[in-house]
Amino acid sequence: MSKPNPASCVLFLDGYLGRTMKTPRDKSYGSSLTAALKDPVEAAAYIEAAMDAEDAAALLLALREVAEAHDIECELESSVLEAVNKVLHAVGLRLSVEPLEAA
């Protein structure tokens, strides 16, 4: 399994965790992010970075971005993610994301 390039994760976290931009984001950012998230290794790294933030809103956003990159329509609720996170932390566990092996 190849190592993920965390560049898209850093871009996500820089934008999400309180750093504000005074100029509108370039359209190429969205295109670049969508292209990167089509790669399962990149998508896994992106979701893992959001999970590391221990913020249900960050994870929800990451899951939505990955779904959108794959043209998947889904409705995700933050309350479900918060409940899963709370239970796992209470028992000392965490979820992990990795690409499926190619058949």
Protein Blocks (a to p, Z undefined) as FASTA:
>chain_A
ZZddfklmmmmmmmmnopacfbdcdfklmmmmmmmmmpmklmmmmmmmmmmnopaklmmm
mmmmmmmmnopacdddfklmmmmmmmmmmnopacdddddddZZ
